[in-house]
Amino acid sequence: NNTMTPLRIGANRLGNFRGCTFSGNTNEWVEVLSTTITEDATWVNNGDEPLHFSQGITIQGQDGPDSVTVVTIGPGLVLKFDGDYQVLVGHESDTAFPGGLVTNGSVTEPVLFTSQSSSPIYGEWGGICFATHADDANCVLNYTEIEAAGREWDTTEHYAVECHSTSPTLTNCTIQRVEYCGFYAESASPVLDSCHIFRTREDNIRLNNSDGSITDCYLGGDDPYAGLKFDGINLTDSSPLIQDCVITECHRAGIYCENTGSDPVITGNTIVSNDEYGVVIYAGNVNDFAASTNAFAFNGNENRITVMGEDITEDSVWSDLG
């Protein structure tokens, strides 16, 4: 029966918050004062009360037996952010400040990162950033939903989930209603498995100088409000495994290779109903694509595969694609 919120607590003390009961308060949420988290912590769902963060949070330090500060989030927890703020894991340049973020959602109780709006829309908060010195082994999102993220400040675009020289693992995650890219990787080897990324105003997935794997994912721009030209997967100097995905209703291409340095292995995918192209790939890299078994239908201009010209300097075998 408080006139504001039932509890106001620092982010670095959330590990001590559990087993409380709230009722009759004007705002039934927990107000979290943002700060840098330097000690290992486990955050659990305390019922129906979401966590409202006043700003962003930073996770970095050398706590625990592995000398990496890690925040672990239990199933069903709802975290709400607003404005030009994000969850920053690890330090951008200093090896003395590693960090980790592990979410342990479930089918029935996913972890949710969202905005503080009652009706979340595109780009209301910054998203999750795995910085250069985040610890790969402790950067794992499982059964996690990220929505209403992606925002620009200080002339820099921030994405729903992004990683820089670090390689997180995302499994069974949903990313939607994003102002820019759903997932962005630079100089990394991320693993995305069984993820659903859609309703983004730029590429669902964008990789730059990266590889890794994208498997069993559903990618699509199936919201007519989703905006301008974008791709399901956009690659620059990147060569991931793309396997057993459904890529549909993107405003440009299902998979688009920006340059000759992108040599993905593309196999077992269903690529349908994309506005302009199914796949755009360079001639020197057709070899990795031709032996695959992909299904195409209803992509714009009857384009299934568009091959960009270049000099081919190595032996290559092009087979019947069916």
Secondary structure as the mmCIF struct_conf table of DSSP 4:
data_model
#
loop_
_struct_conf.conf_type_id
_struct_conf.id
_struct_conf.beg_label_comp_id
_struct_conf.beg_label_asym_id
_struct_conf.beg_label_seq_id
_struct_conf.end_label_comp_id
_struct_conf.end_label_asym_id
_struct_conf.end_label_seq_id
BEND BEND1 THR A 3 MET A 4
BEND BEND2 PRO A 6 PRO A 6
STRN STRN1 LEU A 7 GLY A 10
HELX_RH_3T_P HELX_RH_3T_P1 ALA A 11 ASN A 16
BEND BEND3 GLY A 19 GLY A 19
BEND BEND4 GLY A 24 GLY A 24
BEND BEND5 THR A 26 ASN A 27
BEND BEND6 TRP A 29 TRP A 29
STRN STRN2 VAL A 30 LEU A 33
STRN STRN3 THR A 36 ILE A 37
BEND BEND7 GLU A 39 GLU A 39
STRN STRN4 ALA A 41 TRP A 43
BEND BEND8 GLY A 47 ASP A 48
HELX_LH_PP_P HELX_LH_PP_P1 PRO A 50 PRO A 50
STRN STRN5 LEU A 51 PHE A 53
BEND BEND9 SER A 54 GLN A 55
STRN STRN6 ILE A 57 ILE A 59
TURN_TY1_P TURN_TY1_P1 GLY A 64 SER A 67
STRN STRN7 VAL A 70 ILE A 73
TURN_TY1_P TURN_TY1_P2 PRO A 75 GLY A 76
STRN STRN8 VAL A 78 PHE A 81
BEND BEND10 GLY A 83 ASP A 84
STRN STRN9 VAL A 87 VAL A 89
BEND BEND11 GLY A 90 GLY A 90
BEND BEND12 GLU A 92 SER A 93
TURN_TY1_P TURN_TY1_P3 THR A 95 ALA A 96
STRN STRN10 GLY A 99 ASN A 104
BEND BEND13 VAL A 107 GLU A 109
STRN STRN11 VAL A 111 SER A 115
BEND BEND14 GLN A 116 SER A 119
TURN_TY1_P TURN_TY1_P4 TYR A 122 GLY A 123
BEND BEND15 GLU A 124 GLU A 124
STRN STRN12 TRP A 125 TRP A 125
STRN STRN13 ILE A 128 PHE A 130
TURN_TY1_P TURN_TY1_P5 THR A 132 HIS A 133
STRN STRN14 ALA A 134 ASN A 142
BEND BEND16 TYR A 143 TYR A 143
STRN STRN15 THR A 144 GLU A 147
BEND BEND17 ALA A 148 ALA A 148
STRN STRN16 ALA A 149 ALA A 149
STRN STRN17 ARG A 151 TRP A 153
TURN_TY1_P TURN_TY1_P6 ASP A 154 THR A 155
STRN STRN18 THR A 156 HIS A 158
BEND BEND18 ALA A 160 ALA A 160
STRN STRN19 VAL A 161 HIS A 164
BEND BEND19 SER A 165 SER A 165
STRN STRN20 THR A 169 THR A 171
BEND BEND20 ASN A 172 ASN A 172
STRN STRN21 THR A 174 VAL A 178
BEND BEND21 GLU A 179 TYR A 180
BEND BEND22 GLY A 182 GLY A 182
STRN STRN22 PHE A 183 GLU A 186
BEND BEND23 SER A 187 SER A 187
STRN STRN23 VAL A 191 ASP A 193
BEND BEND24 SER A 194 SER A 194
STRN STRN24 HIS A 196 THR A 200
BEND BEND25 ARG A 201 GLU A 202
BEND BEND26 ASN A 204 ASN A 204
STRN STRN25 ILE A 205 ASN A 208
BEND BEND27 ASN A 209 ASN A 209
STRN STRN26 SER A 213 THR A 215
BEND BEND28 ASP A 216 ASP A 216
STRN STRN27 TYR A 218 GLY A 220
TURN_TY1_P TURN_TY1_P7 PRO A 224 TYR A 225
BEND BEND29 ALA A 226 ALA A 226
BEND BEND30 LEU A 228 LYS A 229
BEND BEND31 GLY A 232 GLY A 232
STRN STRN28 ILE A 233 THR A 236
BEND BEND32 ASP A 237 ASP A 237
STRN STRN29 LEU A 241 GLN A 243
BEND BEND33 ASP A 244 ASP A 244
STRN STRN30 VAL A 246 THR A 248
BEND BEND34 HIS A 251 ARG A 252
STRN STRN31 ALA A 253 CYS A 257
BEND BEND35 ASN A 259 ASN A 259
TURN_TY1_P TURN_TY1_P8 THR A 260 GLY A 261
STRN STRN32 VAL A 265 THR A 267
BEND BEND36 GLY A 268 GLY A 268
STRN STRN33 THR A 270 VAL A 272
BEND BEND37 ASP A 275 GLU A 276
STRN STRN34 TYR A 277 TYR A 282
HELX_RH_3T_P HELX_RH_3T_P2 ALA A 283 ASN A 285
TURN_TY1_P TURN_TY1_P9 VAL A 286 VAL A 286
HELX_RH_AL_P HELX_RH_AL_P1 ASN A 287 ALA A 290
TURN_TY1_P TURN_TY1_P10 ALA A 291 ALA A 291
BEND BEND38 SER A 292 SER A 292
STRN STRN35 ALA A 295 ALA A 297
BEND BEND39 PHE A 298 PHE A 298
HELX_RH_3T_P HELX_RH_3T_P3 GLY A 300 GLU A 302
BEND BEND40 ARG A 304 ARG A 304
STRN STRN36 ILE A 305 MET A 308
BEND BEND41 GLU A 314 GLU A 314
#
